[in-house]
């Protein structure tokens, strides 16, 4: 077995990690701390709704959990990517559209099946539009995950070939 000629790592830092040194001011330290970092922010919301598969499916109810995931490589001078309240409000506003509704009776589900796949895609598109308008310099929506129950979910994300 070959032996390593590299001296053992005696610092408290893992190998290949650049330690943060305290620059002269907080702004420089903040910039140093976030250099080369990508941040992912995820927010969850919950709502109950019912649906039925056409033409003869039985109406049934789900307690939905929806999660929106955002990504950015930018943080502000306070070290924040975005206010959690800002993105939480956007997701909660979207979830309220479906809460306590029979999905088949609201648009676009009068025309398309009210499947979890379609619901997740509609939420993704609506949330993408909302964040683009309300937080234009904010994080980018990368995925929406919708659980119909605690063990089953569908995740949708933008097709990188068409983004």
C-alpha positions in Angstrom: 0.0 0.0 0.0 1.6 3.4 -1.0 2.2 5.9 1.7 1.3 9.6 1.3 4.1 12.1 1.2 1.7 14.9 2.1 1.9 16.0 5.7 -1.2 15.3 7.9 -3.8 18.0 8.1 -3.3 19.5 11.6 -5.7 22.5 11.2 -9.3 22.4 12.3 -10.4 23.1 8.7 -11.2 20.2 6.4 -8.9 19.9 3.4 -9.5 22.3 0.5 -11.5 24.7 2.6 -10.4 28.3 2.6 -10.7 29.6 6.2 -12.4 32.9 6.7 -10.0 35.5 8.0 -11.5 38.6 9.6 -10.9 41.4 7.1 -10.8 45.0 8.3 -14.6 45.6 7.9 -17.9 43.7 8.0 -18.6 44.3 4.3 -15.4 42.6 3.2 -16.0 39.7 5.7 -19.6 39.3 4.3 -18.3 39.2 0.7 -15.6 36.7 1.7 -18.1 34.5 3.5 -20.4 34.2 0.5 -17.7 33.9 -2.2 -18.3 30.8 -4.4 -21.5 29.8 -2.5 -24.9 29.0 -3.9 -27.9 29.2 -1.5 -31.1 27.2 -1.8 -34.1 28.5 0.1 -37.2 26.2 0.5 -40.6 27.2 1.8 -43.6 24.9 2.6 -47.3 25.6 2.6 -50.3 23.4 3.3 -53.9 23.3 2.0 -56.7 20.8 1.7 -58.6 20.4 -1.6 -60.6 17.7 -3.4 -60.6 16.5 -7.0 -61.9 13.8 -9.2 -60.5 12.2 -12.4 -62.8 12.7 -15.3 -65.0 11.3 -16.7 -66.1 8.9 -13.9 -63.6 9.3 -11.0 -64.8 9.6 -7.4 -64.4 12.9 -5.7 -61.8 12.6 -2.9 -59.8 15.0 -0.7 -56.1 15.5 -0.1 -54.2 17.4 2.5 -51.6 18.9 0.2 -48.1 20.0 1.2 -46.4 22.2 -1.4 -42.8 23.3 -1.3 -41.1 25.9 -3.4 -37.3 25.8 -3.8 -35.4 28.9 -4.8 -31.7 29.3 -5.6 -29.3 32.3 -5.7 -25.7 33.1 -5.4 -26.4 36.6 -4.0 -26.9 37.7 -0.4 -27.4 41.2 0.8 -25.4 43.3 3.2 -27.2 41.6 6.1 -26.2 38.1 4.8 -29.7 37.2 3.6 -30.7 35.7 0.3 -34.3 36.9 0.5 -36.7 37.5 3.4 -38.4 34.2 4.2 -41.7 36.2 4.7 -41.5 37.5 1.1 -41.3 34.1 -0.6 -43.6 32.5 2.0 -46.3 35.1 1.3 -46.0 34.4 -2.5 -46.4 30.6 -1.9 -49.2 31.0 0.6 -51.1 33.3 -1.8 -50.8 30.6 -4.4 -51.9 27.9 -2.0 -55.0 29.9 -0.9 -56.3 29.7 -4.5 -56.9 26.0 -4.0 -57.6 25.7 -0.3 -61.0 24.1 0.4 -61.8 24.0 -3.3 -63.1 21.2 -5.6 -60.3 21.7 -8.1 -62.4 20.4 -11.0 -64.5 23.6 -10.6 -61.7 26.2 -10.9 -59.5 27.2 -13.8 -57.5 25.7 -15.4 -58.9 22.4 -14.1 -62.3 22.8 -15.7 -60.3 22.1 -18.9 -57.4 19.8 -17.8 -57.3 17.0 -15.4 -56.8 18.0 -11.8 -53.8 15.7 -11.3 -51.0 16.3 -8.8 -48.7 16.7 -11.8 -50.9 19.4 -13.4 -51.4 21.2 -10.1 -47.7 21.2 -9.3 -47.0 22.6 -12.8 -49.6 25.3 -12.5 -48.3 26.3 -9.1 -44.7 26.4 -10.6 -45.7 28.7 -13.5 -47.8 31.0 -11.3 -45.1 31.2 -8.6 -42.4 31.9 -11.2 -44.5 34.8 -12.6 -45.2 36.2 -9.1 -41.6 36.1 -8.0 -40.4 37.6 -11.3 -42.8 40.6 -10.8 -42.6 41.0 -7.0 -38.9 40.2 -6.4 -37.2 40.8 -9.8 -33.7 40.7 -8.4 -34.5 37.9 -6.0 -33.8 34.2 -6.0 -34.8 32.0 -9.0 -37.5 29.4 -8.6 -36.0 26.0 -9.3 -38.7 23.5 -8.2 -42.1 23.0 -6.8 -42.8 19.7 -4.9 -46.4 18.7 -4.2 -47.3 15.9 -1.7 -50.8 14.4 -2.0 -50.1 12.4 1.2 -47.1 12.0 3.5 -45.4 9.4 1.3 -46.1 10.5 -2.3 -45.0 13.6 -4.2 -44.4 15.0 -7.6 -41.6 17.5 -8.2 -41.6 19.8 -11.2 -38.7 22.1 -12.3 -37.9 24.1 -15.4 -36.6 22.1 -18.3 -33.0 23.3 -18.6 -33.3 22.8 -22.4 -36.0 25.5 -22.7 -35.1 27.8 -19.8 
